[in-house]
Amino acid sequence: MTTVTPYQLEQIFVYAKQAAPSECCGLIGGEGEHARSLYPLRNMALNGLVAYEAAPEDLFMAQRQMRERGEQLLAIYHSHPRSDEPVPSETDVRLAYYPQAIYFIIGLAGPRPVMRAFLISERQEHWEEVEYAIADE
């Protein structure tokens, strides 16, 4: 089960709120199942209000930093600013190129941000919700 700290969760929420009304996106690197680093990425999608596409230079920089730190890609996160119970969209499933990664989706439409976790198979056009843990820092 992937674990994030309360601080990491709050940082993801801050980034999602700052990006609103557009979607935010980013990577989470870590070791085993424990998140160590957050890598916020710029959303370069043509319509960032309903989609995300990481800026290639940000993506390459984040991947390089993960390698240098001995981390692996644990998760990919993005927001659905107009959802209070986020689930993967058809586009999210179609573009889920990292089946080993957890996909976190942050909903901002409710009274408080909500983050849900999913395994997404682009090949099988299928997703399922999975649990994650919030660990002490």
Chimera marker file (.cmm) of the C-alpha trace (Angstrom):
<marker_set name="trace">
<marker id="1" x="0.000" y="0.000" z="0.000" r="1" g="1" b="0" radius="0.5"/>
<marker id="2" x="1.436" y="3.365" z="-1.003" r="1" g="1" b="0" radius="0.5"/>
<marker id="3" x="2.000" y="5.721" z="1.912" r="1" g="1" b="0" radius="0.5"/>
<marker id="4" x="2.252" y="9.509" z="1.938" r="1" g="1" b="0" radius="0.5"/>
<marker id="5" x="2.884" y="11.823" z="4.867" r="1" g="1" b="0" radius="0.5"/>
<marker id="6" x="0.371" y="14.429" z="6.045" r="1" g="1" b="0" radius="0.5"/>
<marker id="7" x="2.805" y="17.116" z="4.837" r="1" g="1" b="0" radius="0.5"/>
<marker id="8" x="3.012" y="15.588" z="1.348" r="1" g="1" b="0" radius="0.5"/>
<marker id="9" x="-0.769" y="15.315" z="1.162" r="1" g="1" b="0" radius="0.5"/>
<marker id="10" x="-1.136" y="18.967" z="2.158" r="1" g="1" b="0" radius="0.5"/>
<marker id="11" x="1.452" y="20.021" z="-0.436" r="1" g="1" b="0" radius="0.5"/>
<marker id="12" x="-0.463" y="18.168" z="-3.164" r="1" g="1" b="0" radius="0.5"/>
<marker id="13" x="-3.677" y="19.917" z="-2.073" r="1" g="1" b="0" radius="0.5"/>
<marker id="14" x="-1.934" y="23.320" z="-2.102" r="1" g="1" b="0" radius="0.5"/>
<marker id="15" x="-0.615" y="22.720" z="-5.623" r="1" g="1" b="0" radius="0.5"/>
<marker id="16" x="-4.053" y="21.557" z="-6.836" r="1" g="1" b="0" radius="0.5"/>
<marker id="17" x="-5.732" y="24.650" z="-5.384" r="1" g="1" b="0" radius="0.5"/>
<marker id="18" x="-3.109" y="26.952" z="-6.922" r="1" g="1" b="0" radius="0.5"/>
<marker id="19" x="-3.637" y="25.393" z="-10.367" r="1" g="1" b="0" radius="0.5"/>
<marker id="20" x="-7.447" y="25.663" z="-10.210" r="1" g="1" b="0" radius="0.5"/>
<marker id="21" x="-9.538" y="26.113" z="-12.236" r="1" g="1" b="0" radius="0.5"/>
<marker id="22" x="-7.085" y="24.116" z="-14.381" r="1" g="1" b="0" radius="0.5"/>
<marker id="23" x="-5.987" y="20.608" z="-13.506" r="1" g="1" b="0" radius="0.5"/>
<marker id="24" x="-2.649" y="20.181" z="-11.775" r="1" g="1" b="0" radius="0.5"/>
<marker id="25" x="-0.301" y="17.274" z="-12.389" r="1" g="1" b="0" radius="0.5"/>
<marker id="26" x="2.797" y="15.785" z="-10.824" r="1" g="1" b="0" radius="0.5"/>
<marker id="27" x="4.798" y="12.714" z="-9.914" r="1" g="1" b="0" radius="0.5"/>
<marker id="28" x="5.581" y="11.058" z="-6.610" r="1" g="1" b="0" radius="0.5"/>
<marker id="29" x="8.915" y="9.300" z="-6.211" r="1" g="1" b="0" radius="0.5"/>
<marker id="30" x="9.888" y="6.979" z="-3.436" r="1" g="1" b="0" radius="0.5"/>
<marker id="31" x="11.282" y="3.739" z="-2.215" r="1" g="1" b="0" radius="0.5"/>
<marker id="32" x="9.230" y="0.579" z="-1.874" r="1" g="1" b="0" radius="0.5"/>
<marker id="33" x="5.770" y="1.877" z="-1.077" r="1" g="1" b="0" radius="0.5"/>
<marker id="34" x="6.855" y="5.018" z="0.791" r="1" g="1" b="0" radius="0.5"/>
<marker id="35" x="6.605" y="8.396" z="-0.927" r="1" g="1" b="0" radius="0.5"/>
<marker id="36" x="9.746" y="10.481" z="-0.484" r="1" g="1" b="0" radius="0.5"/>
<marker id="37" x="9.539" y="13.295" z="-3.041" r="1" g="1" b="0" radius="0.5"/>
<marker id="38" x="6.866" y="15.282" z="-4.847" r="1" g="1" b="0" radius="0.5"/>
<marker id="39" x="7.503" y="16.586" z="-8.339" r="1" g="1" b="0" radius="0.5"/>
<marker id="40" x="4.893" y="19.183" z="-9.371" r="1" g="1" b="0" radius="0.5"/>
<marker id="41" x="4.761" y="19.527" z="-13.165" r="1" g="1" b="0" radius="0.5"/>
<marker id="42" x="3.348" y="22.276" z="-15.350" r="1" g="1" b="0" radius="0.5"/>
<marker id="43" x="0.144" y="21.320" z="-17.153" r="1" g="1" b="0" radius="0.5"/>
<marker id="44" x="0.584" y="22.082" z="-20.853" r="1" g="1" b="0" radius="0.5"/>
<marker id="45" x="-2.708" y="20.561" z="-22.075" r="1" g="1" b="0" radius="0.5"/>
<marker id="46" x="-4.545" y="22.551" z="-24.732" r="1" g="1" b="0" radius="0.5"/>
<marker id="47" x="-7.588" y="22.619" z="-22.454" r="1" g="1" b="0" radius="0.5"/>
<marker id="48" x="-6.128" y="22.488" z="-18.950" r="1" g="1" b="0" radius="0.5"/>
<marker id="49" x="-9.601" y="22.946" z="-17.470" r="1" g="1" b="0" radius="0.5"/>
<marker id="50" x="-10.491" y="19.326" z="-18.301" r="1" g="1" b="0" radius="0.5"/>
<marker id="51" x="-7.183" y="17.578" z="-19.045" r="1" g="1" b="0" radius="0.5"/>
<marker id="52" x="-3.554" y="17.412" z="-18.078" r="1" g="1" b="0" radius="0.5"/>
<marker id="53" x="-0.367" y="16.925" z="-20.037" r="1" g="1" b="0" radius="0.5"/>
<marker id="54" x="2.932" y="17.362" z="-18.235" r="1" g="1" b="0" radius="0.5"/>
<marker id="55" x="5.444" y="19.775" z="-19.727" r="1" g="1" b="0" radius="0.5"/>
<marker id="56" x="8.066" y="17.464" z="-21.287" r="1" g="1" b="0" radius="0.5"/>
<marker id="57" x="11.025" y="19.336" z="-19.802" r="1" g="1" b="0" radius="0.5"/>
<marker id="58" x="9.465" y="19.129" z="-16.308" r="1" g="1" b="0" radius="0.5"/>
<marker id="59" x="8.807" y="15.413" z="-16.768" r="1" g="1" b="0" radius="0.5"/>
<marker id="60" x="12.374" y="14.690" z="-17.890" r="1" g="1" b="0" radius="0.5"/>
<marker id="61" x="13.813" y="16.770" z="-15.016" r="1" g="1" b="0" radius="0.5"/>
<marker id="62" x="11.665" y="14.934" z="-12.464" r="1" g="1" b="0" radius="0.5"/>
<marker id="63" x="12.666" y="11.530" z="-13.862" r="1" g="1" b="0" radius="0.5"/>
<marker id="64" x="16.348" y="12.519" z="-13.754" r="1" g="1" b="0" radius="0.5"/>
<marker id="65" x="16.033" y="13.713" z="-10.148" r="1" g="1" b="0" radius="0.5"/>
<marker id="66" x="14.334" y="10.443" z="-9.181" r="1" g="1" b="0" radius="0.5"/>
<marker id="67" x="17.204" y="8.433" z="-10.706" r="1" g="1" b="0" radius="0.5"/>
<marker id="68" x="19.799" y="10.611" z="-8.929" r="1" g="1" b="0" radius="0.5"/>
<marker id="69" x="17.982" y="10.115" z="-5.602" r="1" g="1" b="0" radius="0.5"/>
<marker id="70" x="17.579" y="6.362" z="-6.098" r="1" g="1" b="0" radius="0.5"/>
<marker id="71" x="13.799" y="6.683" z="-6.224" r="1" g="1" b="0" radius="0.5"/>
<marker id="72" x="11.276" y="4.928" z="-8.382" r="1" g="1" b="0" radius="0.5"/>
<marker id="73" x="8.031" y="6.309" z="-9.768" r="1" g="1" b="0" radius="0.5"/>
<marker id="74" x="5.352" y="5.427" z="-7.221" r="1" g="1" b="0" radius="0.5"/>
<marker id="75" x="2.455" y="7.569" z="-8.324" r="1" g="1" b="0" radius="0.5"/>
<marker id="76" x="1.117" y="10.151" z="-10.717" r="1" g="1" b="0" radius="0.5"/>
<marker id="77" x="-1.304" y="12.749" z="-9.412" r="1" g="1" b="0" radius="0.5"/>
<marker id="78" x="-3.646" y="15.225" z="-11.009" r="1" g="1" b="0" radius="0.5"/>
<marker id="79" x="-6.750" y="17.141" z="-10.020" r="1" g="1" b="0" radius="0.5"/>
<marker id="80" x="-10.362" y="17.265" z="-11.064" r="1" g="1" b="0" radius="0.5"/>
<marker id="81" x="-11.234" y="20.764" z="-9.810" r="1" g="1" b="0" radius="0.5"/>
<marker id="82" x="-14.985" y="20.420" z="-10.393" r="1" g="1" b="0" radius="0.5"/>
<marker id="83" x="-15.379" y="17.008" z="-8.713" r="1" g="1" b="0" radius="0.5"/>
<marker id="84" x="-15.958" y="16.187" z="-5.063" r="1" g="1" b="0" radius="0.5"/>
<marker id="85" x="-15.642" y="12.394" z="-5.567" r="1" g="1" b="0" radius="0.5"/>
<marker id="86" x="-13.027" y="12.051" z="-8.332" r="1" g="1" b="0" radius="0.5"/>
<marker id="87" x="-12.777" y="8.965" z="-10.544" r="1" g="1" b="0" radius="0.5"/>
<marker id="88" x="-10.694" y="8.436" z="-13.678" r="1" g="1" b="0" radius="0.5"/>
<marker id="89" x="-12.151" y="9.964" z="-16.817" r="1" g="1" b="0" radius="0.5"/>
<marker id="90" x="-12.100" y="8.185" z="-20.185" r="1" g="1" b="0" radius="0.5"/>
<marker id="91" x="-9.109" y="10.335" z="-21.100" r="1" g="1" b="0" radius="0.5"/>
<marker id="92" x="-7.334" y="9.414" z="-17.842" r="1" g="1" b="0" radius="0.5"/>
<marker id="93" x="-7.751" y="5.726" z="-18.698" r="1" g="1" b="0" radius="0.5"/>
<marker id="94" x="-6.738" y="6.138" z="-22.340" r="1" g="1" b="0" radius="0.5"/>
<marker id="95" x="-3.550" y="7.969" z="-21.360" r="1" g="1" b="0" radius="0.5"/>
<marker id="96" x="-2.538" y="5.790" z="-18.379" r="1" g="1" b="0" radius="0.5"/>
<marker id="97" x="0.860" y="4.746" z="-19.739" r="1" g="1" b="0" radius="0.5"/>
<marker id="98" x="2.344" y="3.648" z="-16.401" r="1" g="1" b="0" radius="0.5"/>
<marker id="99" x="0.316" y="0.625" z="-15.229" r="1" g="1" b="0" radius="0.5"/>
<marker id="100" x="2.691" y="0.001" z="-12.300" r="1" g="1" b="0" radius="0.5"/>
<marker id="101" x="2.019" y="3.481" z="-10.867" r="1" g="1" b="0" radius="0.5"/>
<marker id="102" x="-0.795" y="4.493" z="-8.566" r="1" g="1" b="0" radius="0.5"/>
<marker id="103" x="-2.903" y="7.319" z="-9.993" r="1" g="1" b="0" radius="0.5"/>
<marker id="104" x="-4.018" y="9.818" z="-7.374" r="1" g="1" b="0" radius="0.5"/>
<marker id="105" x="-6.877" y="12.125" z="-8.341" r="1" g="1" b="0" radius="0.5"/>
<marker id="106" x="-7.686" y="15.150" z="-6.224" r="1" g="1" b="0" radius="0.5"/>
<marker id="107" x="-11.241" y="16.484" z="-6.131" r="1" g="1" b="0" radius="0.5"/>
<marker id="108" x="-11.629" y="20.123" z="-5.155" r="1" g="1" b="0" radius="0.5"/>
<marker id="109" x="-15.384" y="20.744" z="-5.477" r="1" g="1" b="0" radius="0.5"/>
<marker id="110" x="-16.389" y="19.706" z="-1.964" r="1" g="1" b="0" radius="0.5"/>
<marker id="111" x="-15.892" y="21.572" z="1.295" r="1" g="1" b="0" radius="0.5"/>
<marker id="112" x="-12.424" y="19.986" z="1.633" r="1" g="1" b="0" radius="0.5"/>
<marker id="113" x="-10.094" y="18.475" z="-0.979" r="1" g="1" b="0" radius="0.5"/>
<marker id="114" x="-10.381" y="14.716" z="-1.451" r="1" g="1" b="0" radius="0.5"/>
<marker id="115" x="-7.667" y="12.440" z="-2.821" r="1" g="1" b="0" radius="0.5"/>
<marker id="116" x="-8.508" y="8.984" z="-4.131" r="1" g="1" b="0" radius="0.5"/>
<marker id="117" x="-6.113" y="6.347" z="-5.491" r="1" g="1" b="0" radius="0.5"/>
<marker id="118" x="-6.523" y="4.095" z="-8.524" r="1" g="1" b="0" radius="0.5"/>
<marker id="119" x="-4.784" y="1.414" z="-10.516" r="1" g="1" b="0" radius="0.5"/>
<marker id="120" x="-5.485" y="2.120" z="-14.168" r="1" g="1" b="0" radius="0.5"/>
<marker id="121" x="-4.917" y="-0.239" z="-17.077" r="1" g="1" b="0" radius="0.5"/>
<marker id="122" x="-4.866" y="1.621" z="-20.375" r="1" g="1" b="0" radius="0.5"/>
<marker id="123" x="-4.522" y="-1.690" z="-22.225" r="1" g="1" b="0" radius="0.5"/>
<marker id="124" x="-7.594" y="-3.233" z="-20.579" r="1" g="1" b="0" radius="0.5"/>
<marker id="125" x="-9.502" y="0.061" z="-20.426" r="1" g="1" b="0" radius="0.5"/>
<marker id="126" x="-10.163" y="-0.611" z="-16.767" r="1" g="1" b="0" radius="0.5"/>
<marker id="127" x="-9.593" y="1.062" z="-13.413" r="1" g="1" b="0" radius="0.5"/>
<marker id="128" x="-10.079" y="0.104" z="-9.807" r="1" g="1" b="0" radius="0.5"/>
<marker id="129" x="-9.876" y="2.126" z="-6.639" r="1" g="1" b="0" radius="0.5"/>
<marker id="130" x="-7.129" y="1.121" z="-4.208" r="1" g="1" b="0" radius="0.5"/>
<marker id="131" x="-6.282" y="2.161" z="-0.692" r="1" g="1" b="0" radius="0.5"/>
<marker id="132" x="-3.370" y="4.316" z="0.365" r="1" g="1" b="0" radius="0.5"/>
<marker id="133" x="-2.097" y="5.206" z="3.806" r="1" g="1" b="0" radius="0.5"/>
<marker id="134" x="-1.152" y="8.453" z="5.489" r="1" g="1" b="0" radius="0.5"/>
<marker id="135" x="1.931" y="7.713" z="7.586" r="1" g="1" b="0" radius="0.5"/>
<marker id="136" x="3.618" y="9.690" z="10.322" r="1" g="1" b="0" radius="0.5"/>
<marker id="137" x="6.420" y="11.926" z="9.147" r="1" g="1" b="0" radius="0.5"/>
<link id1="1" id2="2" r="1" g="1" b="0" radius="0.2"/>
<link id1="2" id2="3" r="1" g="1" b="0" radius="0.2"/>
<link id1="3" id2="4" r="1" g="1" b="0" radius="0.2"/>
<link id1="4" id2="5" r="1" g="1" b="0" radius="0.2"/>
<link id1="5" id2="6" r="1" g="1" b="0" radius="0.2"/>
<link id1="6" id2="7" r="1" g="1" b="0" radius="0.2"/>
<link id1="7" id2="8" r="1" g="1" b="0" radius="0.2"/>
<link id1="8" id2="9" r="1" g="1" b="0" radius="0.2"/>
<link id1="9" id2="10" r="1" g="1" b="0" radius="0.2"/>
<link id1="10" id2="11" r="1" g="1" b="0" radius="0.2"/>
<link id1="11" id2="12" r="1" g="1" b="0" radius="0.2"/>
<link id1="12" id2="13" r="1" g="1" b="0" radius="0.2"/>
<link id1="13" id2="14" r="1" g="1" b="0" radius="0.2"/>
<link id1="14" id2="15" r="1" g="1" b="0" radius="0.2"/>
<link id1="15" id2="16" r="1" g="1" b="0" radius="0.2"/>
<link id1="16" id2="17" r="1" g="1" b="0" radius="0.2"/>
<link id1="17" id2="18" r="1" g="1" b="0" radius="0.2"/>
<link id1="18" id2="19" r="1" g="1" b="0" radius="0.2"/>
<link id1="19" id2="20" r="1" g="1" b="0" radius="0.2"/>
<link id1="20" id2="21" r="1" g="1" b="0" radius="0.2"/>
<link id1="21" id2="22" r="1" g="1" b="0" radius="0.2"/>
<link id1="22" id2="23" r="1" g="1" b="0" radius="0.2"/>
<link id1="23" id2="24" r="1" g="1" b="0" radius="0.2"/>
<link id1="24" id2="25" r="1" g="1" b="0" radius="0.2"/>
<link id1="25" id2="26" r="1" g="1" b="0" radius="0.2"/>
<link id1="26" id2="27" r="1" g="1" b="0" radius="0.2"/>
<link id1="27" id2="28" r="1" g="1" b="0" radius="0.2"/>
<link id1="28" id2="29" r="1" g="1" b="0" radius="0.2"/>
<link id1="29" id2="30" r="1" g="1" b="0" radius="0.2"/>
<link id1="30" id2="31" r="1" g="1" b="0" radius="0.2"/>
<link id1="31" id2="32" r="1" g="1" b="0" radius="0.2"/>
<link id1="32" id2="33" r="1" g="1" b="0" radius="0.2"/>
<link id1="33" id2="34" r="1" g="1" b="0" radius="0.2"/>
<link id1="34" id2="35" r="1" g="1" b="0" radius="0.2"/>
<link id1="35" id2="36" r="1" g="1" b="0" radius="0.2"/>
<link id1="36" id2="37" r="1" g="1" b="0" radius="0.2"/>
<link id1="37" id2="38" r="1" g="1" b="0" radius="0.2"/>
<link id1="38" id2="39" r="1" g="1" b="0" radius="0.2"/>
<link id1="39" id2="40" r="1" g="1" b="0" radius="0.2"/>
<link id1="40" id2="41" r="1" g="1" b="0" radius="0.2"/>
<link id1="41" id2="42" r="1" g="1" b="0" radius="0.2"/>
<link id1="42" id2="43" r="1" g="1" b="0" radius="0.2"/>
<link id1="43" id2="44" r="1" g="1" b="0" radius="0.2"/>
<link id1="44" id2="45" r="1" g="1" b="0" radius="0.2"/>
<link id1="45" id2="46" r="1" g="1" b="0" radius="0.2"/>
<link id1="46" id2="47" r="1" g="1" b="0" radius="0.2"/>
<link id1="47" id2="48" r="1" g="1" b="0" radius="0.2"/>
<link id1="48" id2="49" r="1" g="1" b="0" radius="0.2"/>
<link id1="49" id2="50" r="1" g="1" b="0" radius="0.2"/>
<link id1="50" id2="51" r="1" g="1" b="0" radius="0.2"/>
<link id1="51" id2="52" r="1" g="1" b="0" radius="0.2"/>
<link id1="52" id2="53" r="1" g="1" b="0" radius="0.2"/>
<link id1="53" id2="54" r="1" g="1" b="0" radius="0.2"/>
<link id1="54" id2="55" r="1" g="1" b="0" radius="0.2"/>
<link id1="55" id2="56" r="1" g="1" b="0" radius="0.2"/>
<link id1="56" id2="57" r="1" g="1" b="0" radius="0.2"/>
<link id1="57" id2="58" r="1" g="1" b="0" radius="0.2"/>
<link id1="58" id2="59" r="1" g="1" b="0" radius="0.2"/>
<link id1="59" id2="60" r="1" g="1" b="0" radius="0.2"/>
<link id1="60" id2="61" r="1" g="1" b="0" radius="0.2"/>
<link id1="61" id2="62" r="1" g="1" b="0" radius="0.2"/>
<link id1="62" id2="63" r="1" g="1" b="0" radius="0.2"/>
<link id1="63" id2="64" r="1" g="1" b="0" radius="0.2"/>
<link id1="64" id2="65" r="1" g="1" b="0" radius="0.2"/>
<link id1="65" id2="66" r="1" g="1" b="0" radius="0.2"/>
<link id1="66" id2="67" r="1" g="1" b="0" radius="0.2"/>
<link id1="67" id2="68" r="1" g="1" b="0" radius="0.2"/>
<link id1="68" id2="69" r="1" g="1" b="0" radius="0.2"/>
<link id1="69" id2="70" r="1" g="1" b="0" radius="0.2"/>
<link id1="70" id2="71" r="1" g="1" b="0" radius="0.2"/>
<link id1="71" id2="72" r="1" g="1" b="0" radius="0.2"/>
<link id1="72" id2="73" r="1" g="1" b="0" radius="0.2"/>
<link id1="73" id2="74" r="1" g="1" b="0" radius="0.2"/>
<link id1="74" id2="75" r="1" g="1" b="0" radius="0.2"/>
<link id1="75" id2="76" r="1" g="1" b="0" radius="0.2"/>
<link id1="76" id2="77" r="1" g="1" b="0" radius="0.2"/>
<link id1="77" id2="78" r="1" g="1" b="0" radius="0.2"/>
<link id1="78" id2="79" r="1" g="1" b="0" radius="0.2"/>
<link id1="79" id2="80" r="1" g="1" b="0" radius="0.2"/>
<link id1="80" id2="81" r="1" g="1" b="0" radius="0.2"/>
<link id1="81" id2="82" r="1" g="1" b="0" radius="0.2"/>
<link id1="82" id2="83" r="1" g="1" b="0" radius="0.2"/>
<link id1="83" id2="84" r="1" g="1" b="0" radius="0.2"/>
<link id1="84" id2="85" r="1" g="1" b="0" radius="0.2"/>
<link id1="85" id2="86" r="1" g="1" b="0" radius="0.2"/>
<link id1="86" id2="87" r="1" g="1" b="0" radius="0.2"/>
<link id1="87" id2="88" r="1" g="1" b="0" radius="0.2"/>
<link id1="88" id2="89" r="1" g="1" b="0" radius="0.2"/>
<link id1="89" id2="90" r="1" g="1" b="0" radius="0.2"/>
<link id1="90" id2="91" r="1" g="1" b="0" radius="0.2"/>
<link id1="91" id2="92" r="1" g="1" b="0" radius="0.2"/>
<link id1="92" id2="93" r="1" g="1" b="0" radius="0.2"/>
<link id1="93" id2="94" r="1" g="1" b="0" radius="0.2"/>
<link id1="94" id2="95" r="1" g="1" b="0" radius="0.2"/>
<link id1="95" id2="96" r="1" g="1" b="0" radius="0.2"/>
<link id1="96" id2="97" r="1" g="1" b="0" radius="0.2"/>
<link id1="97" id2="98" r="1" g="1" b="0" radius="0.2"/>
<link id1="98" id2="99" r="1" g="1" b="0" radius="0.2"/>
<link id1="99" id2="100" r="1" g="1" b="0" radius="0.2"/>
<link id1="100" id2="101" r="1" g="1" b="0" radius="0.2"/>
<link id1="101" id2="102" r="1" g="1" b="0" radius="0.2"/>
<link id1="102" id2="103" r="1" g="1" b="0" radius="0.2"/>
<link id1="103" id2="104" r="1" g="1" b="0" radius="0.2"/>
<link id1="104" id2="105" r="1" g="1" b="0" radius="0.2"/>
<link id1="105" id2="106" r="1" g="1" b="0" radius="0.2"/>
<link id1="106" id2="107" r="1" g="1" b="0" radius="0.2"/>
<link id1="107" id2="108" r="1" g="1" b="0" radius="0.2"/>
<link id1="108" id2="109" r="1" g="1" b="0" radius="0.2"/>
<link id1="109" id2="110" r="1" g="1" b="0" radius="0.2"/>
<link id1="110" id2="111" r="1" g="1" b="0" radius="0.2"/>
<link id1="111" id2="112" r="1" g="1" b="0" radius="0.2"/>
<link id1="112" id2="113" r="1" g="1" b="0" radius="0.2"/>
<link id1="113" id2="114" r="1" g="1" b="0" radius="0.2"/>
<link id1="114" id2="115" r="1" g="1" b="0" radius="0.2"/>
<link id1="115" id2="116" r="1" g="1" b="0" radius="0.2"/>
<link id1="116" id2="117" r="1" g="1" b="0" radius="0.2"/>
<link id1="117" id2="118" r="1" g="1" b="0" radius="0.2"/>
<link id1="118" id2="119" r="1" g="1" b="0" radius="0.2"/>
<link id1="119" id2="120" r="1" g="1" b="0" radius="0.2"/>
<link id1="120" id2="121" r="1" g="1" b="0" radius="0.2"/>
<link id1="121" id2="122" r="1" g="1" b="0" radius="0.2"/>
<link id1="122" id2="123" r="1" g="1" b="0" radius="0.2"/>
<link id1="123" id2="124" r="1" g="1" b="0" radius="0.2"/>
<link id1="124" id2="125" r="1" g="1" b="0" radius="0.2"/>
<link id1="125" id2="126" r="1" g="1" b="0" radius="0.2"/>
<link id1="126" id2="127" r="1" g="1" b="0" radius="0.2"/>
<link id1="127" id2="128" r="1" g="1" b="0" radius="0.2"/>
<link id1="128" id2="129" r="1" g="1" b="0" radius="0.2"/>
<link id1="129" id2="130" r="1" g="1" b="0" radius="0.2"/>
<link id1="130" id2="131" r="1" g="1" b="0" radius="0.2"/>
<link id1="131" id2="132" r="1" g="1" b="0" radius="0.2"/>
<link id1="132" id2="133" r="1" g="1" b="0" radius="0.2"/>
<link id1="133" id2="134" r="1" g="1" b="0" radius="0.2"/>
<link id1="134" id2="135" r="1" g="1" b="0" radius="0.2"/>
<link id1="135" id2="136" r="1" g="1" b="0" radius="0.2"/>
<link id1="136" id2="137" r="1" g="1" b="0" radius="0.2"/>
</marker_set>
